[in-house]
Amino acid sequence: MFTLAEVASLNDIQPTYRILKPWWDVFMDYLAVVMLMVAIFAGTMQLTKDQVVCLPVLQSAVKPSSPGSAKVTTIVPDSETTAVQDKEMPPTISFERASAVTPDIPLSRASNSPLHSTVARQELKEEEKDPLGRKTNLDYQQYVFINQMCYHLALPWYSKYFPYLALIHTIILMVSSNFWFKYPKTCSKIEHFVSILGKCFESPWTTKALSETACEDSEENKQRLTGAQSLPKHVSTSSDEGSPSASTPMISKSGFKFSAEKPVVEVPSMTILDKKDGEQAKALFEKVRKFRAHVEDSDLIYKLYVVQTVIKTVKFIFILCYTANFVNEISFEHNCMPKVEHLTGYQKFECTHNMAYMLKKLLISYISLICVYGFVCLYTLFWLFRLPLKEYSFEKVREESSFSDIPDVKNDFAFLLHMVDQYDQLYSKRFGVFLSEVSENKLREISLNHEWTFEKLRQHVSRNAQDKQELHLFMLSGVPDAVFDLTDLDVLKLELIPEAKIPAKISQMTNLQELHLYHCPAKVEQTAFSFLRDHLRCLHVKFTDVAEIPAWVYLLKNLRELYLIGNLNAENNKMIGLESLRELRHLKVLYVKSNLTKIPSNITDVAPHLTKLVIHNDGNKIFVLNSLKKMMNVAELELQNCDLERIPHAIFSLTNLQEVDLKSNSIRTIEEVISFQHLKRLTCLKLWHNKIVCIPPSISYVKNLESLYLSNNKLDSLPAAVFSLQKLRCLDVSYNSIAVIPVDIGLLQNLQHLHVTGNKVDILPKQLFKCAKLRTLCLGQNCITSIPEKIGQLLQLTHLELKGNCVDRLPATLGQCRLLRKSGLIVEDHLFDTLPSEVKEALNQDTSIPFANGI
């Protein structure tokens, strides 16, 4: 027999699950335990004391109407075994009308001898006058046999099996009540939810967030009413605010307010969590986010709870219906007529059931408990279907706290929170803190400010190529407040900081003129925007989608340079939002690196004052360039990686153009170069990294060219027309197939930089060294076998590249190139060793005169 503890374990749940047990579930659990005890008690009593006691019913004597009218029929078996039974036990007698015949008198004698019949009657009369008990001639084994027979035949089945049925019903109810805690697909979610809920409830961050919210609300009210100085509060903005529109470029804050009169904000000590608590709180935010995404997708827990409640209700109705019919069948007395006359000699027995009264009372008690249990089930169903339990609103929590962005939840997540509210609503309130992005951002800011102190940030400040102080912050949860205390900072780079917020404290950074936002849709406050609008000169924005470009960017009226790097494909051309560029009245440089199919017409809004336009198109072909004609003031134009096959005709309309860069296109012929003669200010032409086969003679008409870049093409020769460009100072024909440097090279008396690296030149003409102004000479990776002694005539030479040739020695006249140093001499080490020692010493001397390589 199993113990009570073993059965009760079916109703046992983990203590932590109790927060998901509303009062009706707890009450039903206790009712189930009581019903279980009733069933076990009844079963124990029945197993130990349940029995039936039977006595045979003796037939009463009936007087006949005539002396011979009384009949007593003797049943005599036909077989010979009857004689043996007559000797061993009383014969089986069937009385028709006669009764009160003593069974131990042989029926043959009773029927054949009148004398014996008379004697029997006299004995019966004497017994009636003075009853002293009747002999039945049944031994103990026969009584046991009759008792067992009548227990199974006479007792109603419900009297025998009621305790077992009650036990089975109770176990089913117990299993039904807690099945949602045991089912694998729901158990894991519930266990995860309870674990997260407990950690959120006990987290120090929850207490700090709620307490600081109360403090901040009271301080704001006091400040509004009295105007007194409030307790310093940490700057924070709601994360549910979207990117500002063109008309509202600043974030409108809810929660914590920022005072423009007091831009310096200190972090109160009460908001500083220790590192361990901060990390645990950040981990909880991540767990809650993932759990919500996992649980909100289905309503399995809700459906399973409804099903198990319906099962319990149906079970209650079933038990009540059939049990009520059997209450009256449990009685103390029973008549039993087993067909064992041939064994006992009696046909009818009177039996008593000693447990009848006890079982009846237990059954009535069990029915009462079932009724109460059923009414609670009905109430549960009413609660389940009366309220929308698959939706949960934190409206009350939002009203009581500053976390107005706590989202409403649905499906199983909502149902679990409804169940928790039946236990204690404080759990949901504290849990809501970890659903708020404002709360998460505030935690990040506190942890960030605690980690990134002013001293640490100062160590990360460096000087860039322009000798400006620069700070680069990468993949942080936000912008540390101490950044805005670096008042001497010139350049600020923010990369992969999705929750970046620029507070009013930025107005302290009076030297800040350049800002980089790489995948960082920063939000700004009103005061911060006013400062950036008036002081920012250069802005770099890198994005994946055009929506990441902050709307306030297009309202920076004093901006001089704008760099946009991101996806602006054909489908998004109409959504670029560059129509706002008309507000950038002082914009001079526009850099766009994208994948356009045409130049957006919106760029023409800034055409009147734009001086430099750079478009890097990542190899995508630009088909429409007519809008370039409107940019009459553009002095520098770069169309790189635009898959151009010819020089666009729209360029020839830009009369103020000084530099054209068509790098990395598919240009094969440049016959249109003659049209550049109309661009009187054009001084630099870059046609490098194309597929140009030859240079047309008409290039000689572009007389003002000072720099010509034709590297990485397919040229095999240089025409004489190139050397008629008397103003040419830089010529780059590197990485072509040129075999000969024409002697006309000596005509370029103003040439300062010559690059012939990566060709097939084997001989250097002596006329080359007549270019006395040469400062950079790159001859590497050719087939040159010797260097003429006249190289010493290049007194201005500061950079000489000879690596990758067949030269076996260097001329000693290199020592005459007084500006050349070893750092500017690119040769193999063994060639350098061929120089005389005094030349090597001269080349090893330090000099403060910088050299230029031209590119």
N, C-alpha and C positions, 0 to 999 in steps of 0.2 A: 504494500500500500504506500502510495506516495505521501509525502508530508505536506503540510499547509504551506511551508516556505517554498517548496518546489513549485507548487501551483501558483502561488502569489507572484513568483518571479515573472510569470507571463505578463503581469500588469506593471512590472517595474520598468522605469525609464531612467536615463541618466539625469542626475540632479540638475545639470545645466539646461536640460530641455524643459524644465518647469516653467520657464518664462513663456513658453508657447502653449501652456495649459491654462485655458480660461476657467472661470469658476465652475462652469457646467461640466467640463471634462474632469476636473478634480472631484466634483461631487459624484459624478457617475463612477469614477474609479473607486471611491469609498463604498458606494452602493454595490459595486461588483464584488468588493472584498467581503461585505456583509453577506451577499448572496452566496459567495463561495463558502463562507463559514457555515451557512445554513445547509448547503448541499453536503459538505463534508461531515457535518454533525449528523445529519439524517442518514448518510451512508454508513457512518461508523456505528450508529445505533442499530441500523438494520443488519449490519454484518455480525454484530455481537449479541443482540437481544431479540431480534425479530424471529418470531415463531408462531405457529398455529397449533392449538390444542383442540382435539376432536373427540367426541364421544358418540357411540352409536345411538340411534334413535330406536327405542323399544316400541313395538306395536301394542296398542291398548286392546284389552279383551272386549269382545262384543257378544252379547247374549243373543242366541238364535231364537227364531220364532217357534221352533219345534225341537225336541231333544236331539234330533239327528241332523238339524239344518246347518250347524256350524261346520264349515269346511276348513281343513288345513291340508294344503297340498304339499306333498313331499316331492322334492326334486331329487330324483335318483339318476345318477349318471349311467349311461348305457355300458360303458366299459368296465372292465374289471377293476380299474383303479379306484372306482367308487367305493368298493368294499374296503380298500386300504385306507381311504380318506375317512370312512366311517369309524375306523378304529383309532385314527390319529387325531382327528379334530371333529367338531360338531358338523353335522351336515348342513348344507345350504338350504335354507327354508324360505319359502315364499308364502306369505300370508295373504289370503284373499279377503276373508271377512273375519277370520278368527284372529285374536291377538291375545297377549298375556300368556303365551305358551312358553314355558321355560325351554330354552334351546337344548339343554343337556338331556332332555327326554327324547328318546328315539321316536321319530315320527311314525314308524311302523306300529309302535306300541300305542302311540297316542291316537292313531286312527283305527286300530283294530280292537282295542280293549276299552270298553266303556268304563271299567273300573278305574283304570289309570286316568282317563279323562276326568272322571269325577274327583279323583284325588288332586289332580292339577288345579281344578277350579277351587277346591277348598283351600289349597295353599296360596292361591292368588288372592283370595278374599282375606286370608289372614295377613298377607303382606300389605294389602291396601289399608287395613285397619292399623297396622303398626309397621310403617316403612322403615326398613333397616338397610336400604341400598339393594341394588340389583346386581346380580352376577352376570357378566357378559361372556365369561370364559375366553377373553382375549388376553394374551400375554403382552409383555412390554414391547417386544419386537413388532407385534402387530399394530400397537398404538403408534410406534415410530413410523411404521410404514404408512399408516392412514394419515398421520399428520403431514408427512411429506407429500403424499398424493393430493391431499386437499389443499396444501399450500400452493401447489401449482395449478390445481383445477378450479378451486373455489374463489381464490383471491383475484380481484381485478388486476389487470396487468399494471395499471398505474400505481397501485399500492406497492407493487414489488419493485418497480423501476423508477419511481419518482426521484429518489436521491441522485441516481446516475444521470437522468435527464437534466435535472437541475444543474449538476456539475458540468455537463457538456454545454448547456446553454450559457452558463456563466463564463466558461473558458472562451467560447466563441465571442461573447460580448467583450471580454478583455482583449482578445486578439484584435477585434475590430476597432477598439478604442485607440490602440497604439500602433496600428499597422503602418501608418504613415511615418512613424519613427523608425520602422524596421525595413521598409521596402528600399532596396538599394538605390534606385533612381531618385528617391526623395530624401533618403537618409543622408546621403553625402551633402546635398544642398543645405539641409537643415543643420547638420553638424557644422558646416562652414559658416552658415549665417550666425548661429549661436556663438561660435568662437569669435567671429568678427565683432558681433554686437557686444560681447563681454569686454573685449579689448577697447572698443570705442568708449564704452561706459566708464572704464577705469583709466583711460588715457589722460595724462596731465594736460594735454593740449585741449581737450574738451572743456575742462574746467577753466583754463586760462582764456579760451576764446569766448565763452559765455560771460565770464566775469568782466573781461575787458570790454565786451559789447555793452554791458550794463554801465560800466564806468564811462565809456565814451559817450553814450546817450545822455547820461546825467551831466557830463561836462559840457556837451554841446548845448544842452538846454540852459545851463548856467551861463555859458558864454553868450548865448543869444539874449538872455534876459538882463545880465549885468554888464556884459562887455569886458569882464575881468579876464585876466590871463588864465588860460585853461592849462590843465596838466598836459605836458607834451605828449603828443600821440604819434604813433608810427604811420607814415604815409602809406595808404593802400587804396586801390581802386577796384571796383567790381569787375570780375573777369567775364561777366555775362554781357558787358557792353560790347557792341560790335564795333567794327572799324568805323571811324567817323566819316560822314559823308562830306561832299564838297562844301556844303553849306554849314556843316558843323564839324570842323576838323578836330575839335578838342573832345576829350572824353568827359561825359557828364557823370559825376561820381555819386555813388550811393554808399552809405556807410560812413567812411572816414572823410572829413572835409579838410581841404588844404588852404591855409591862409597865405595869400600872396604877400601880405605885409611881413610875415615871418617865414621866409623860405627855408630857414635852417630848422630841421626837425630832428629831435633826439629820440632815441629808442629807450623807453623806460625800462628799468631793470626788471620789472615784473614780467615783461614779455619775453625775456631771454630764457629759453629752455636749455637744459644741458644737452650735450650732443646726442646722448643715447635716447632721451625722450624725443628729441626732434627727428631722429632717424626712424624711430618706431612710429611716430605720427605720420611721417611721409610714406612709410611702408603701408600703413593702414589706409591712407587715401588711395593708394594703388590697388590694394586688395578690394576695397569697397567698389572702386570703379570696375574692376574685372568681374566681381561677383554680380554687380547690377547688370552688366551686359550679358552675363551667363543666365541669370535667373529670369530676367524680364522677357526672355524669348518664349517662354512656355508658361502654362498654367496647370502643370501636372500635379503639384502639391495641392492646389485648391480643389481640383477635380477629385483627387484621391480622398481628401478629407470629406467632401460632400458624399462620395460613394460610401465610405465607411459609416457615416452618420445615417444614410438611408438604409444601409444594411441593418444597423442596430434598431432603427425604427420598425422595419419590417419584421425583424426578429421579435421585437416586443409584441407586436400585434399578433404574430403567430403563436407565441407562448401564451399570451392572455386568452386567445380564442379557444385553444384546445384544452388548456389547464382548467378553465372555469367549468367545463363540462364534466370533469372527473372529480371535482371536490366532493360531491355527494356520494360517489361510489366507494369512498373510503369509509367502512363501517366496522364495528367491533364483532358482530355475529354474522356468520355465513353458513348456509346449508350446502352440504357436500354429498353428492351421490356418485361416487366412483364405481366403476363396474368391477368390483372385487368381491362380490358375494361369494364366489367360490373359494375365496381365501379367508374371509372373515365371518361369513354367515350373515352380514348385515348389508342392507342396501343404502341406507341414508345415515348421515352423520351430522351432528351439530358441532360447529367449530367456532372458536373465538380467536381473533387476531390481537395480540397483546400490544402492538405498536400502532394500532389504528388511530387512537386519539392523538398520540404524539405526531404522527405523520400528517394528520389533518391540520393540526395547529401550525406545523412547519410549512405546509403547503399554502395555507392562508397567509402566513408571513411572507413567503416567497412571492406570492401573487401581489401582495401589497408593495413589496420592494420593486417588482417588475413594473407596476403601474407608475410609481414615482420615477423610475428609470425612463420609462417611455415618455412621460410628460417632459422630462428634461431633454430627451432626444427631439421631441416636437419643437421645443423652444429653440434648440440648436438649429434645426432646419429653418425655423422662422427667421433667426438671425442671419443665417447664410444667404437667404434669398431676399431678405428685406433691404439689405445694404449692398451697394456695389463694391464687393470686397476685392475685386480685381483692379481697383483704382485706389490710390492713397494720396491724399493731399497734405502737404506740410504748411497749409495756409496759416494755421495757428502759430506754428513755430516761426514762420516768416514775419508774422506780426509782432511777436514777442522779442525778436532778435533783429540785428542789422543784416543778417544773412538772407537777403530777399531773393537770392538766386537759387535757393534750395529747390530742386525740381520735384515735381510729382512723379510717382512711380506707378507701375502697373503689374498685372499678372501675379506670379508667385511672390515677387518681391513685395508687392502691395499687400497680399494676403498675410504674409508672415508679419508685416508691421502691424496689421489689424489685430492679429493674435497677440502680439507683444503688448499692444495698448490695453488689452483686457487684463494683462498682468500688472503693468505699470507704464503709464504714458511717458514717464521721464526717460525711459530707454529710447523711445523714438526721437524725443527732443535732442538728446545727446548724440544719437546716431546721425541726425540730420546735419550736424556740424561737418561730418565727413562726406556729405553729399554736396556741399557748397564749394564752388570753385573760388568764391571770395575767401572762404576759410582756408582753402588749400594754398591760394596765392599768398595769403597773409603769413601762413606758416613758412612758406618758402622764403618770403622776404625776411622774416625774423632769422631763420637759419642762415640765409645768405649774408645778411648784415653781420651776423655773429662770426661767420667764417671769413668774409672778405672785409677786413679792417682797412683803415686808411694806410697803415704801414705796409700791409701786404700788397695793396694796389699800387702804392708808390714803387715797389720793387718790380712791378710788371711794366712800368712806363719805360719806353725806349725812344730813340731818335731815328726817324726814317731817313730816306735818301734826300729829302728836302730839308733836313736838319730841323725837323719839327718834332715836338714831344707827342708821342702817340701811345695810346692804350688800346689793346685788342682783347676783348672779352669773348670767350667762345663757349657755347653750350652750357650756359648757366640757367638757373631757374628764373632769373630776373636780373635787373640792374641794381647792384649794391648802392645804398645811399651814399657811401663814402666816395663813390666815383665823382659826385658833384662837389666834393670838397677839394678836388684837384683843380684849383682855379687857374693854374698855368698851363693846362692841357690844350694842345692845338688840334689834335685829331683823335676822334673817338670812334672805334670800330666795335660794333655789336653784331655777332654772328650766331645764328641758331639759338636765339633767345625768344621763343614765341610769346612769352608773357612780359615782354619789355614794356616798361612804363617810364615816361620821362616826366618827372615832377617839376615843380616850380623852382626847385633848388638849382636847376641848370642855369638859371640866370646869374649865378655866382661865377660861372666859367666864362669870363669876359674874353679870354683868348681863343675860345673854341670857334673855329670857322669851317671845319670839315667833319662830316658825320657819315659813317658807313653803316648801312642796315642790310645785312646779308641774311635773308630768310628770317626777317625780324620785323613783323608788322607792328611797330611800336605805337603805343598810344601816348598822347601828350595831354597835359593839363593846359588850362587857358593861359596861365602866366608863362608856362614853358613855351607854348606856341608863339606867344607874342615875342618872346626873346629870340626864338629860332627864326621867326619871320624877318626880324630886323638885323640879325647878326650872322646867320649861317650863309656861307658863300659857296660851299661845295657839298654835294650830297650824292652818295653812291647807294643804289637800291638794287639788291639781287633778290629775285623771287622765282617761284615755280609757277604760280598763277597770278594773273594780273590783279586779282582781288587782294593780293598781299601788299600791294602798293598802298601805303597809308594815304588817305584822301587829303590830309593836311599838306602833303608834299607839293601839291599843285597850287598852294596859296602862299608859298614862300617868295614874296615879291622881290626880295633882295638877293635871291639865289643867282650865282654866276655860272655854276657848272652842275649839270645833272647827268648822272650815269645810270642807265636802266639796263639791267641784265636779267633776262628771263624769257619765258615762253609767251610769244605774241604771234601765234600762228594765224592762218587765214581765217579760221572760224572765230577767232577772238579779236580780229582787227577792229570790229565795230565796238568792241567792249574795252578798248584800251584805256579809255578815260582821259586821253591826252587833250581833249577839248579844253581842259582846265589850264593848259599851258599858257593860255593867253594872259593869265594872271602873273606869269613869270616875266615881268617886263624888263628885267635886267639880265636875263639868261643869255650867256655868250657861247657856252659850250654844251652841246647835247650829244651824248654817247648812248647808242642803242645797240645792244648785242642780243639778237633774237633770231627768229626764223620767219621773217616777213616775206610776203609775196609782192608787196608794193609798199612804197613809203607812205605812211598814213598822212592823209591830207591835213590832219590836225597839227602836224609839225609846222605847217605854214603859218600857224598862229604866232609863232615866235620867230618867223623868218625875218622880219624887219631888223631885229637886233641880234640875230644869231650870227656868230663869226666862225664857228667850227661845228661841223656835223660829222659824226663818225657812226657808221653802220657796219656792224659785223653780223653777217647773216648765217653763219654756221653751214655754208654750202648750199643753202636753198636759193633758188633762182628768183631774182626780182624782175618782174615783167614790166612794171609801170614806174617810171622815174620822172614823169612830166612835172610833178610838184616841185622838183628841184629848181625849176626856172624862176620860182618866186623868191628864192633865197639870194637876193641880189647882193647882200652884204657878207655872205659866207666867204671866208678867206682860206679855210682849210676844209677839204672834203676827203673823207675816207670811205670807200665802198669795198670792204673786204669780205671775201668768201660769199660773194653774191652770185656766183656762177655766170658772170657776164662774159659774152663772147666777143664783144666789141666795146670800144669806148663810147659811153652814152652821149648822145648829141645834146642832151639837156645841160651837160657840163659846160658846153661852149657858150652858154648864155650868162654864165656867172663871171662878169667882168672884173670883179674884185678878187677873184680866186688867186691865191698865191701858192697853194700846195695841193696836189692831187695824188691820192694814194689808192691804187686799184690792185692791191695785193691779193694773191690767192684767188684768182678768177680763172676763166677758161679762154682768155684772149689769145688769139692766134695771129692776128694781123693788126697793125696800128696805123693803117693808111690815114685814119682820121686825125693823126697827130698834127697835120698841117693847120687844122683849125685852131690849135692852141696859139697860133700867132696873134689871134685877136685878143687873147688874154695877156695884156701887157704886163700885168703884175705877177704872172706865173713864174716862179723861180725854182720850184721843186716838182719833179715828176717821178712817181714811183710806180713802175710797172713790173715789179718783181713777183716771182712765184706764179708765172703764167706759162703759156705755151708759145711764146713769140719766136718765130723762126728767123726773121730778119728785121733790120731797122731801116725804114724808108729814108731816102735822101731828104725828104721834105722836113725832117726834124731840124734841119739847119735854119728853118724860118722861125723857130722858137728861140730867138736870140737871147732872151733874158734868163734862160735856164741856168741855174747855178748848181743844181743837184739832179743827177739822173741815175735812177736805180733800175737795173735790168738783170739782176741776179736771178738764178734758178729759172732760166728759160731754156730755149733750144738754139741759141745763137752760135754760129760757127765762125763769124767774122764781125769786124767792126768797120762800118763804112766811113769814108773820109768826112762825111757830113757831120759826124759826131764831133770831130776835132775842129770844126768851124765855130763851135759854141765857145766863144772867147771868155765868157763869164763863168764857165763851168769850174766849180771848185771841188765837186765830189762826183766821181764816176765809179759805179759799182756794177761790174759784169761778172761777178763770181758765179761759179757752178754753172757754166755753159760748156760749149765745145770749141772755144776759141783757141786756135793754134798759134796765131801770130799777133803780136802787138804792133800795129802799124807805126811807121817812123813819124807819121803826122802827130803822134802823141806829144811831140815836143812843142806843138803850137799852143797847147793849153798851158799858158804861162801862169794862170791863176789856180791851177789844179793843186789842191791841198790833200785830197784823199783819193787814193786809187786802190780798188779792190779787184784782183784778178784771181782770187783763190779758186781752186777746183776746176781748172781748165787744162789745156794741153800745150801750154806755152813752153818752148824749150830754149829760146834765146831772148835776151832782153836787149832791145835796141838802145844804142848809145844816146839817141835823142830823148829817151825817157828821163835821163838825168839832167836835162835842160830845164825840167820843171822844178825850178829852185825852191818853190814854195811848198813842195810836198812834205807833209807831216806824217801821213800814214801811207804805208806801202805794203799791201798784202799780196804775196806771191806764193803762198803755200799750196801744196798738193798739185804741182805742175810737173813738168819734165825738165826743168832748168838744170843745166850741168855746171854752170859757173856764174859767178857774180862779178860784173866788171868793176875795175878799180875806181871808175868814175862815180861810184856810189857815194864816195866821200864828198861829192859836190852838193849833196842834199843836206845842207846845214840845218834846215828846219825839221829834219826827220826825228820823230819821237817814237814811232811804232813801225817795226819791220818784222814781217812774217815770212819765213823761208822754209818752214818745216814741211816735210813731205816731198822734197825734191831730190835730185841726184847730185847735189853739190857735195864736193869732197873737202872744200876748205872755204873759209871766209876771208875776204880781202882785209889787209891791215888798215886800209883807208877808212874802215868803219870808225876808227878812232877820231876822224875829222868831224863826224856827226856828233857835235858836242852836246846836243840835247838828248841823244839816244842813251838809254840806260838798259841794264840787263833785263829789268822787268818788262821793257818794251820790245825786247829782241826775242822772237819766237823761233828758235832753232833747236836742233838736236844737241844734246850735251857734248857729243864728241866734236861737233863743228865749233862749238864755242871754245873748246880747248885748243883749236888750231890757231886762235888769235894770239898775237904777241902778249906778253904779260902786262906791258904798259897799257895796251888797249883794253885788256880785261879789267885792269884796275880802274881805268877811266869809266868803263861801263858799270862797274860795281859801286861807283860813287853815288851817294844820296843826293837828290836834288828836290827842291821845293817847287820846281816848274812842272806843272801837270802836262800830260800828253793827251791827245785826243785821237780817237780811232775813227771818228766820222760817223759812226752808226750807233 
